[in-house]
Amino acid sequence: MRIADGAGYNLTRVTMSPHTGTHADATWHFERDGRLPAELPLAAYLGRAHVVSVARERGGISPADLGGARLDGVERLLLHTRASDRADDEWREEFAHATVELVDWLADRGGLLLGLD
């Protein structure tokens, strides 16, 4: 809607894929019978998160890369890598990613969510 077109206010719509900026669609994106994002409970995405900066620029991030951060009881872990320090128009084919070891390590400690930039 636009005031210039006679509406009482301007209204913007944003339409995007759940894949934009995230893999919130990971269960459906990577698994043939995975659940759609709309079928996933929101609880994992809501709440306090702990942010840890990781020096690794490429390759698999493991628990050893967390620099001894105190993560007891952390349900949501967000990892800041050097990817966030690059220009918005810079894309590298090789980048840091979570290893299965890291995912299992977090899940074994009650983790609900792992996010990477």
VOVOPA-381325 format. One record per residue: x, y, z of N, C-alpha, C, O in turn. Coordinates in steps of 0.05 Angstrom, whole numbers, plus 5000, padded with zeros to 4 digits. Example, Ala and Ser with C-alpha at 12.3 -4.5 7.8 and 13.67 -1.06 7.14 Angstrom:
2
<rec n_u="5264" n_v="4886" n_w="5156" ca_u="5246" ca_v="4910" ca_w="5156" c_u="5264" c_v="4934" c_w="5156" o_u="5285" o_v="4934" o_w="5169"/>
<rec n_u="5257" n_v="4955" n_w="5142" ca_u="5273" ca_v="4979" ca_w="5143" c_u="5258" c_v="5001" c_w="5157" o_u="5268" o_v="5023" o_w="5161"/>
//
This chain:
117
<rec n_u="5017" n_v="4977" n_w="5000" ca_u="5000" ca_v="5000" ca_w="5000" c_u="5018" c_v="5025" c_w="5000" o_u="5040" o_v="5025" o_w="5011"/>
<rec n_u="5007" n_v="5046" n_w="4987" ca_u="5023" ca_v="5070" ca_w="4985" c_u="5005" c_v="5095" c_w="4990" o_u="4983" o_v="5096" o_w="4979"/>
<rec n_u="5015" n_v="5113" n_w="5005" ca_u="5001" ca_v="5138" ca_w="5009" c_u="4997" c_v="5152" c_w="4983" o_u="4976" o_v="5164" o_w="4978"/>
<rec n_u="5017" n_v="5151" n_w="4965" ca_u="5015" ca_v="5164" ca_w="4939" c_u="4993" c_v="5152" c_w="4922" o_u="4983" o_v="5166" o_w="4904"/>
<rec n_u="4984" n_v="5128" n_w="4928" ca_u="4962" ca_v="5116" ca_w="4913" c_u="4935" c_v="5119" c_w="4927" o_u="4915" o_v="5107" o_w="4919"/>
<rec n_u="4934" n_v="5135" n_w="4949" ca_u="4909" ca_v="5140" ca_w="4963" c_u="4906" c_v="5124" c_w="4989" o_u="4886" o_v="5127" o_w="5003"/>
<rec n_u="4924" n_v="5107" n_w="4996" ca_u="4922" ca_v="5092" ca_w="5020" c_u="4928" c_v="5110" c_w="5044" o_u="4941" o_v="5131" o_w="5041"/>
<rec n_u="4920" n_v="5102" n_w="5068" ca_u="4924" ca_v="5118" ca_w="5092" c_u="4952" c_v="5115" c_w="5103" o_u="4960" o_v="5130" o_w="5121"/>
<rec n_u="4968" n_v="5097" n_w="5092" ca_u="4995" ca_v="5092" ca_w="5102" c_u="5011" c_v="5077" c_w="5080" o_u="4999" o_v="5065" o_w="5062"/>
<rec n_u="5037" n_v="5077" n_w="5083" ca_u="5054" ca_v="5061" ca_w="5066" c_u="5059" c_v="5034" c_w="5080" o_u="5064" o_v="5033" o_w="5104"/>
<rec n_u="5057" n_v="5013" n_w="5065" ca_u="5061" ca_v="4986" ca_w="5076" c_u="5079" c_v="4970" c_w="5057" o_u="5075" o_v="4969" o_w="5033"/>
<rec n_u="5100" n_v="4959" n_w="5069" ca_u="5119" ca_v="4943" ca_w="5054" c_u="5115" c_v="4914" c_w="5060" o_u="5109" o_v="4906" o_w="5083"/>
<rec n_u="5119" n_v="4897" n_w="5040" ca_u="5118" ca_v="4868" ca_w="5044" c_u="5145" c_v="4857" c_w="5038" o_u="5158" o_v="4864" o_w="5019"/>
<rec n_u="5153" n_v="4838" n_w="5055" ca_u="5178" ca_v="4824" ca_w="5051" c_u="5171" c_v="4794" c_w="5047" o_u="5158" o_v="4782" o_w="5065"/>
<rec n_u="5179" n_v="4783" n_w="5025" ca_u="5174" ca_v="4755" ca_w="5020" c_u="5201" c_v="4742" c_w="5015" o_u="5217" o_v="4751" o_w="4998"/>
<rec n_u="5207" n_v="4720" n_w="5029" ca_u="5232" ca_v="4707" ca_w="5025" c_u="5230" c_v="4678" c_w="5033" o_u="5210" o_v="4669" o_w="5045"/>
<rec n_u="5249" n_v="4663" n_w="5026" ca_u="5251" ca_v="4635" ca_w="5032" c_u="5262" c_v="4632" c_w="5060" o_u="5277" o_v="4649" o_w="5069"/>
<rec n_u="5255" n_v="4611" n_w="5075" ca_u="5267" ca_v="4606" ca_w="5101" c_u="5297" c_v="4600" c_w="5099" o_u="5311" o_v="4598" o_w="5119"/>
<rec n_u="5306" n_v="4596" n_w="5074" ca_u="5334" ca_v="4590" ca_w="5069" c_u="5350" c_v="4616" c_w="5068" o_u="5375" o_v="4615" o_w="5068"/>
<rec n_u="5337" n_v="4639" n_w="5066" ca_u="5351" ca_v="4664" ca_w="5064" c_u="5364" c_v="4671" c_w="5091" o_u="5350" o_v="4676" o_w="5111"/>
<rec n_u="5390" n_v="4672" n_w="5091" ca_u="5405" ca_v="4679" ca_w="5115" c_u="5405" c_v="4658" c_w="5137" o_u="5416" o_v="4663" o_w="5158"/>
<rec n_u="5394" n_v="4635" n_w="5132" ca_u="5392" ca_v="4615" ca_w="5152" c_u="5386" c_v="4587" c_w="5140" o_u="5380" o_v="4586" o_w="5116"/>
<rec n_u="5389" n_v="4567" n_w="5155" ca_u="5380" ca_v="4541" ca_w="5147" c_u="5358" c_v="4531" c_w="5166" o_u="5359" o_v="4509" o_w="5175"/>
<rec n_u="5340" n_v="4549" n_w="5172" ca_u="5318" ca_v="4541" ca_w="5190" c_u="5301" c_v="4520" c_w="5176" o_u="5285" o_v="4506" o_w="5189"/>
<rec n_u="5305" n_v="4517" n_w="5150" ca_u="5291" ca_v="4496" ca_w="5135" c_u="5308" c_v="4471" c_w="5132" o_u="5302" o_v="4454" o_w="5115"/>
<rec n_u="5329" n_v="4468" n_w="5148" ca_u="5349" ca_v="4446" ca_w="5144" c_u="5336" c_v="4418" c_w="5144" o_u="5344" o_v="4402" o_w="5128"/>
<rec n_u="5317" n_v="4413" n_w="5161" ca_u="5305" ca_v="4386" ca_w="5161" c_u="5291" c_v="4379" c_w="5135" o_u="5292" o_v="4356" o_w="5126"/>
<rec n_u="5280" n_v="4399" n_w="5122" ca_u="5267" ca_v="4394" ca_w="5096" c_u="5286" c_v="4398" c_w="5073" o_u="5285" o_v="4384" o_w="5053"/>
<rec n_u="5305" n_v="4417" n_w="5076" ca_u="5324" ca_v="4423" ca_w="5055" c_u="5343" c_v="4400" c_w="5049" o_u="5350" o_v="4396" o_w="5026"/>
<rec n_u="5350" n_v="4385" n_w="5070" ca_u="5370" ca_v="4364" ca_w="5067" c_u="5360" c_v="4336" c_w="5069" o_u="5374" o_v="4317" o_w="5064"/>
<rec n_u="5335" n_v="4332" n_w="5077" ca_u="5324" ca_v="4306" ca_w="5081" c_u="5299" c_v="4302" c_w="5063" o_u="5282" o_v="4319" o_w="5062"/>
<rec n_u="5298" n_v="4279" n_w="5050" ca_u="5276" ca_v="4274" ca_w="5031" c_u="5248" c_v="4276" c_w="5046" o_u="5230" o_v="4288" o_w="5035"/>
<rec n_u="5247" n_v="4266" n_w="5070" ca_u="5222" ca_v="4266" ca_w="5085" c_u="5223" c_v="4285" c_w="5109" o_u="5208" o_v="4282" o_w="5128"/>
<rec n_u="5241" n_v="4305" n_w="5107" ca_u="5244" ca_v="4324" ca_w="5130" c_u="5219" c_v="4341" c_w="5134" o_u="5202" o_v="4344" o_w="5116"/>
<rec n_u="5217" n_v="4352" n_w="5158" ca_u="5194" ca_v="4369" ca_w="5165" c_u="5198" c_v="4397" c_w="5153" o_u="5220" o_v="4408" o_w="5152"/>
<rec n_u="5176" n_v="4408" n_w="5144" ca_u="5176" ca_v="4436" ca_w="5133" c_u="5180" c_v="4455" c_w="5156" o_u="5173" o_v="4449" o_w="5179"/>
<rec n_u="5191" n_v="4479" n_w="5151" ca_u="5195" ca_v="4499" ca_w="5172" c_u="5169" c_v="4505" c_w="5188" o_u="5170" o_v="4509" o_w="5212"/>
<rec n_u="5147" n_v="4506" n_w="5174" ca_u="5121" ca_v="4512" ca_w="5188" c_u="5113" c_v="4490" c_w="5207" o_u="5097" o_v="4495" o_w="5225"/>
<rec n_u="5125" n_v="4467" n_w="5204" ca_u="5118" ca_v="4444" ca_w="5222" c_u="5136" c_v="4443" c_w="5247" o_u="5132" o_v="4427" o_w="5265"/>
<rec n_u="5157" n_v="4459" n_w="5247" ca_u="5176" ca_v="4459" ca_w="5269" c_u="5167" c_v="4476" c_w="5292" o_u="5156" o_v="4498" o_w="5287"/>
<rec n_u="5171" n_v="4468" n_w="5317" ca_u="5163" ca_v="4485" ca_w="5339" c_u="5182" c_v="4510" c_w="5341" o_u="5206" o_v="4508" o_w="5336"/>
<rec n_u="5170" n_v="4532" n_w="5348" ca_u="5185" ca_v="4557" ca_w="5350" c_u="5202" c_v="4559" c_w="5375" o_u="5221" o_v="4575" o_w="5376"/>
<rec n_u="5197" n_v="4542" n_w="5394" ca_u="5211" ca_v="4544" ca_w="5420" c_u="5242" c_v="4544" c_w="5417" o_u="5256" o_v="4558" o_w="5432"/>
<rec n_u="5252" n_v="4528" n_w="5399" ca_u="5281" ca_v="4527" ca_w="5395" c_u="5293" c_v="4554" c_w="5387" o_u="5316" o_v="4560" o_w="5392"/>
<rec n_u="5277" n_v="4570" n_w="5373" ca_u="5286" ca_v="4596" ca_w="5362" c_u="5283" c_v="4619" c_w="5381" o_u="5293" o_v="4641" o_w="5377"/>
<rec n_u="5268" n_v="4615" n_w="5403" ca_u="5261" ca_v="4636" ca_w="5421" c_u="5276" c_v="4633" c_w="5448" o_u="5273" o_v="4611" o_w="5460"/>
<rec n_u="5290" n_v="4653" n_w="5456" ca_u="5304" ca_v="4651" ca_w="5482" c_u="5332" c_v="4662" c_w="5480" o_u="5341" o_v="4671" o_w="5459"/>
<rec n_u="5345" n_v="4662" n_w="5503" ca_u="5372" ca_v="4672" ca_w="5504" c_u="5391" c_v="4655" c_w="5489" o_u="5388" o_v="4630" o_w="5488"/>
<rec n_u="5411" n_v="4667" n_w="5476" ca_u="5431" ca_v="4653" ca_w="5461" c_u="5458" c_v="4662" c_w="5471" o_u="5462" o_v="4685" o_w="5480"/>
<rec n_u="5477" n_v="4644" n_w="5469" ca_u="5505" ca_v="4651" ca_w="5476" c_u="5521" c_v="4653" c_w="5450" o_u="5519" o_v="4635" o_w="5433"/>
<rec n_u="5535" n_v="4675" n_w="5447" ca_u="5551" ca_v="4679" ca_w="5422" c_u="5581" c_v="4674" c_w="5428" o_u="5591" o_v="4685" o_w="5448"/>
<rec n_u="5593" n_v="4658" n_w="5411" ca_u="5622" ca_v="4652" ca_w="5414" c_u="5635" c_v="4659" c_w="5388" o_u="5627" o_v="4650" o_w="5366"/>
<rec n_u="5656" n_v="4675" n_w="5389" ca_u="5672" ca_v="4681" ca_w="5365" c_u="5692" c_v="4659" c_w="5360" o_u="5706" o_v="4650" o_w="5379"/>
<rec n_u="5694" n_v="4650" n_w="5336" ca_u="5711" ca_v="4628" ca_w="5328" c_u="5731" c_v="4638" c_w="5307" o_u="5723" o_v="4651" o_w="5288"/>
<rec n_u="5756" n_v="4633" n_w="5311" ca_u="5777" ca_v="4644" ca_w="5293" c_u="5778" c_v="4629" c_w="5266" o_u="5788" o_v="4640" o_w="5247"/>
<rec n_u="5767" n_v="4605" n_w="5265" ca_u="5768" ca_v="4589" ca_w="5241" c_u="5754" c_v="4603" c_w="5218" o_u="5732" o_v="4613" o_w="5221"/>
<rec n_u="5768" n_v="4605" n_w="5195" ca_u="5757" ca_v="4618" ca_w="5172" c_u="5745" c_v="4598" c_w="5152" o_u="5727" o_v="4605" o_w="5136"/>
<rec n_u="5755" n_v="4573" n_w="5152" ca_u="5745" ca_v="4553" ca_w="5135" c_u="5748" c_v="4526" c_w="5148" o_u="5763" o_v="4523" o_w="5167"/>
<rec n_u="5733" n_v="4507" n_w="5139" ca_u="5735" ca_v="4480" ca_w="5150" c_u="5715" c_v="4475" c_w="5172" o_u="5700" o_v="4493" o_w="5179"/>
<rec n_u="5717" n_v="4451" n_w="5184" ca_u="5698" ca_v="4443" ca_w="5204" c_u="5704" c_v="4454" c_w="5232" o_u="5726" o_v="4453" o_w="5241"/>
<rec n_u="5683" n_v="4465" n_w="5244" ca_u="5686" ca_v="4476" ca_w="5272" c_u="5679" c_v="4453" c_w="5291" o_u="5657" o_v="4441" o_w="5289"/>
<rec n_u="5697" n_v="4448" n_w="5309" ca_u="5693" ca_v="4426" ca_w="5329" c_u="5691" c_v="4439" c_w="5357" o_u="5697" o_v="4463" o_w="5360"/>
<rec n_u="5685" n_v="4424" n_w="5377" ca_u="5684" ca_v="4435" ca_w="5404" c_u="5711" c_v="4448" c_w="5412" o_u="5712" o_v="4467" o_w="5427"/>
<rec n_u="5733" n_v="4437" n_w="5402" ca_u="5760" ca_v="4448" ca_w="5408" c_u="5763" c_v="4477" c_w="5398" o_u="5779" o_v="4492" o_w="5409"/>
<rec n_u="5748" n_v="4485" n_w="5378" ca_u="5749" ca_v="4512" ca_w="5367" c_u="5735" c_v="4533" c_w="5384" o_u="5736" o_v="4557" o_w="5378"/>
<rec n_u="5721" n_v="4524" n_w="5405" ca_u="5705" ca_v="4543" ca_w="5421" c_u="5721" c_v="4557" c_w="5442" o_u="5710" o_v="4573" o_w="5457"/>
<rec n_u="5747" n_v="4552" n_w="5443" ca_u="5765" ca_v="4566" ca_w="5460" c_u="5759" c_v="4564" c_w="5490" o_u="5764" o_v="4583" o_w="5505"/>
<rec n_u="5748" n_v="4542" n_w="5498" ca_u="5743" ca_v="4538" ca_w="5527" c_u="5720" c_v="4555" c_w="5537" o_u="5718" o_v="4559" o_w="5562"/>
<rec n_u="5702" n_v="4565" n_w="5520" ca_u="5679" ca_v="4581" ca_w="5529" c_u="5662" c_v="4564" c_w="5548" o_u="5658" o_v="4540" o_w="5544"/>
<rec n_u="5652" n_v="4577" n_w="5568" ca_u="5635" ca_v="4564" ca_w="5588" c_u="5607" c_v="4561" c_w="5576" o_u="5593" o_v="4581" o_w="5572"/>
<rec n_u="5599" n_v="4537" n_w="5569" ca_u="5574" ca_v="4533" ca_w="5555" c_u="5555" c_v="4514" c_w="5569" o_u="5536" o_v="4503" o_w="5558"/>
<rec n_u="5560" n_v="4509" n_w="5595" ca_u="5543" ca_v="4492" ca_w="5611" c_u="5515" c_v="4504" c_w="5611" o_u="5511" o_v="4527" o_w="5618"/>
<rec n_u="5495" n_v="4488" n_w="5603" ca_u="5467" ca_v="4497" ca_w="5604" c_u="5459" c_v="4514" c_w="5581" o_u="5436" o_v="4524" o_w="5580"/>
<rec n_u="5477" n_v="4519" n_w="5561" ca_u="5470" ca_v="4535" ca_w="5538" c_u="5452" c_v="4519" c_w="5519" o_u="5459" o_v="4497" o_w="5511"/>
<rec n_u="5429" n_v="4530" n_w="5513" ca_u="5410" ca_v="4517" ca_w="5495" c_u="5413" c_v="4527" c_w="5467" o_u="5408" o_v="4512" o_w="5448"/>
<rec n_u="5421" n_v="4552" n_w="5464" ca_u="5423" ca_v="4564" ca_w="5437" c_u="5451" c_v="4576" c_w="5435" o_u="5459" o_v="4594" o_w="5449"/>
<rec n_u="5466" n_v="4565" n_w="5415" ca_u="5494" ca_v="4574" ca_w="5411" c_u="5497" c_v="4586" c_w="5384" o_u="5491" o_v="4573" o_w="5364"/>
<rec n_u="5505" n_v="4611" n_w="5383" ca_u="5510" ca_v="4625" ca_w="5358" c_u="5540" c_v="4628" c_w="5354" o_u="5554" o_v="4639" o_w="5372"/>
<rec n_u="5551" n_v="4620" n_w="5332" ca_u="5579" ca_v="4622" ca_w="5327" c_u="5585" c_v="4645" c_w="5307" o_u="5574" o_v="4645" o_w="5285"/>
<rec n_u="5602" n_v="4663" n_w="5316" ca_u="5611" ca_v="4685" ca_w="5299" c_u="5638" c_v="4677" c_w="5287" o_u="5657" o_v="4672" o_w="5302"/>
<rec n_u="5639" n_v="4676" n_w="5260" ca_u="5664" ca_v="4669" ca_w="5247" c_u="5673" c_v="4694" c_w="5231" o_u="5659" o_v="4715" o_w="5231"/>
<rec n_u="5695" n_v="4691" n_w="5218" ca_u="5705" ca_v="4713" ca_w="5202" c_u="5687" c_v="4719" c_w="5177" o_u="5691" o_v="4740" o_w="5164"/>
<rec n_u="5668" n_v="4702" n_w="5172" ca_u="5650" ca_v="4707" ca_w="5149" c_u="5635" c_v="4733" c_w="5153" o_u="5630" o_v="4747" o_w="5133"/>
<rec n_u="5629" n_v="4740" n_w="5178" ca_u="5615" ca_v="4765" ca_w="5183" c_u="5632" c_v="4790" c_w="5179" o_u="5621" o_v="4812" o_w="5176"/>
<rec n_u="5658" n_v="4786" n_w="5178" ca_u="5676" ca_v="4809" ca_w="5175" c_u="5681" c_v="4815" c_w="5145" o_u="5695" o_v="4835" o_w="5139"/>
<rec n_u="5671" n_v="4799" n_w="5127" ca_u="5675" ca_v="4804" ca_w="5098" c_u="5655" c_v="4824" c_w="5088" o_u="5634" o_v="4828" o_w="5100"/>
<rec n_u="5661" n_v="4836" n_w="5065" ca_u="5643" ca_v="4854" ca_w="5052" c_u="5617" c_v="4839" c_w="5044" o_u="5619" o_v="4815" o_w="5039"/>
<rec n_u="5595" n_v="4853" n_w="5043" ca_u="5569" ca_v="4840" ca_w="5037" c_u="5569" c_v="4826" c_w="5009" o_u="5555" o_v="4807" o_w="5005"/>
<rec n_u="5585" n_v="4837" n_w="4991" ca_u="5586" ca_v="4825" ca_w="4964" c_u="5608" c_v="4805" c_w="4960" o_u="5613" o_v="4797" o_w="4937"/>
<rec n_u="5621" n_v="4797" n_w="4981" ca_u="5643" ca_v="4778" ca_w="4979" c_u="5633" c_v="4750" c_w="4988" o_u="5623" o_v="4746" o_w="5010"/>
<rec n_u="5637" n_v="4731" n_w="4970" ca_u="5629" ca_v="4703" ca_w="4976" c_u="5653" c_v="4685" c_w="4971" o_u="5666" o_v="4687" o_w="4950"/>
<rec n_u="5659" n_v="4668" n_w="4990" ca_u="5680" ca_v="4649" ca_w="4987" c_u="5668" c_v="4621" c_w="4986" o_u="5650" o_v="4614" o_w="5001"/>
<rec n_u="5679" n_v="4605" n_w="4968" ca_u="5669" ca_v="4577" ca_w="4965" c_u="5675" c_v="4561" c_w="4990" o_u="5660" o_v="4542" o_w="4997"/>
<rec n_u="5698" n_v="4566" n_w="5004" ca_u="5705" ca_v="4552" ca_w="5028" c_u="5699" c_v="4570" c_w="5052" o_u="5706" o_v="4593" o_w="5053"/>
<rec n_u="5685" n_v="4558" n_w="5071" ca_u="5677" ca_v="4574" ca_w="5095" c_u="5675" c_v="4555" c_w="5119" o_u="5674" o_v="4530" o_w="5116"/>
<rec n_u="5675" n_v="4566" n_w="5142" ca_u="5673" ca_v="4550" ca_w="5167" c_u="5645" c_v="4538" c_w="5169" o_u="5625" o_v="4551" o_w="5162"/>
<rec n_u="5644" n_v="4514" n_w="5179" ca_u="5618" ca_v="4500" ca_w="5182" c_u="5620" c_v="4482" c_w="5207" o_u="5641" o_v="4474" o_w="5216"/>
<rec n_u="5597" n_v="4476" n_w="5217" ca_u="5595" ca_v="4458" ca_w="5241" c_u="5601" c_v="4430" c_w="5233" o_u="5592" o_v="4420" o_w="5212"/>
<rec n_u="5616" n_v="4416" n_w="5249" ca_u="5621" ca_v="4387" ca_w="5245" c_u="5599" c_v="4371" c_w="5259" o_u="5585" o_v="4382" o_w="5277"/>
<rec n_u="5596" n_v="4346" n_w="5251" ca_u="5577" ca_v="4329" ca_w="5265" c_u="5586" c_v="4326" c_w="5294" o_u="5569" o_v="4324" o_w="5312"/>
<rec n_u="5612" n_v="4326" n_w="5299" ca_u="5622" ca_v="4325" ca_w="5327" c_u="5611" c_v="4348" c_w="5343" o_u="5603" o_v="4344" o_w="5366"/>
<rec n_u="5611" n_v="4372" n_w="5332" ca_u="5601" ca_v="4396" ca_w="5347" c_u="5571" c_v="4394" c_w="5352" o_u="5562" o_v="4400" o_w="5374"/>
<rec n_u="5557" n_v="4385" n_w="5331" ca_u="5528" ca_v="4383" ca_w="5334" c_u="5521" c_v="4362" c_w="5356" o_u="5504" o_v="4368" o_w="5373"/>
<rec n_u="5534" n_v="4339" n_w="5355" ca_u="5529" ca_v="4319" ca_w="5375" c_u="5537" c_v="4329" c_w="5403" o_u="5523" o_v="4323" o_w="5423"/>
<rec n_u="5560" n_v="4343" n_w="5405" ca_u="5570" ca_v="4353" ca_w="5430" c_u="5549" c_v="4372" c_w="5443" o_u="5543" o_v="4370" o_w="5466"/>
<rec n_u="5538" n_v="4390" n_w="5426" ca_u="5518" ca_v="4409" ca_w="5436" c_u="5492" c_v="4395" c_w="5444" o_u="5481" o_v="4401" o_w="5465"/>
<rec n_u="5484" n_v="4376" n_w="5427" ca_u="5459" ca_v="4361" ca_w="5433" c_u="5462" c_v="4345" c_w="5459" o_u="5443" o_v="4344" o_w="5474"/>
<rec n_u="5485" n_v="4333" n_w="5463" ca_u="5489" ca_v="4318" ca_w="5488" c_u="5487" c_v="4335" c_w="5513" o_u="5483" o_v="4325" o_w="5535"/>
<rec n_u="5491" n_v="4361" n_w="5509" ca_u="5490" ca_v="4380" ca_w="5532" c_u="5463" c_v="4395" c_w="5533" o_u="5460" o_v="4414" o_w="5548"/>
<rec n_u="5443" n_v="4385" n_w="5518" ca_u="5417" ca_v="4398" ca_w="5519" c_u="5413" c_v="4420" c_w="5499" o_u="5393" o_v="4435" o_w="5501"/>
<rec n_u="5431" n_v="4424" n_w="5481" ca_u="5429" ca_v="4445" ca_w="5461" c_u="5405" c_v="4442" c_w="5443" o_u="5398" o_v="4419" o_w="5435"/>
<rec n_u="5391" n_v="4464" n_w="5437" ca_u="5368" ca_v="4463" ca_w="5420" c_u="5373" c_v="4476" c_w="5393" o_u="5360" o_v="4468" o_w="5373"/>
<rec n_u="5393" n_v="4494" n_w="5391" ca_u="5397" ca_v="4509" ca_w="5367" c_u="5426" c_v="4516" c_w="5364" o_u="5440" o_v="4524" o_w="5383"/>
<rec n_u="5436" n_v="4513" n_w="5340" ca_u="5464" ca_v="4521" ca_w="5333" c_u="5462" c_v="4539" c_w="5309" o_u="5450" o_v="4531" o_w="5288"/>
<rec n_u="5473" n_v="4562" n_w="5311" ca_u="5472" ca_v="4581" ca_w="5289" c_u="5500" c_v="4590" c_w="5282" o_u="5517" o_v="4595" o_w="5299"/>
<rec n_u="5505" n_v="4593" n_w="5256" ca_u="5531" ca_v="4604" ca_w="5246" c_u="5525" c_v="4627" c_w="5227" o_u="5504" o_v="4628" o_w="5213"/>
<rec n_u="5543" n_v="4646" n_w="5227" ca_u="5540" ca_v="4669" ca_w="5209" c_u="5546" c_v="4661" c_w="5180" o_u="5545" o_v="4678" o_w="5162"/>
//
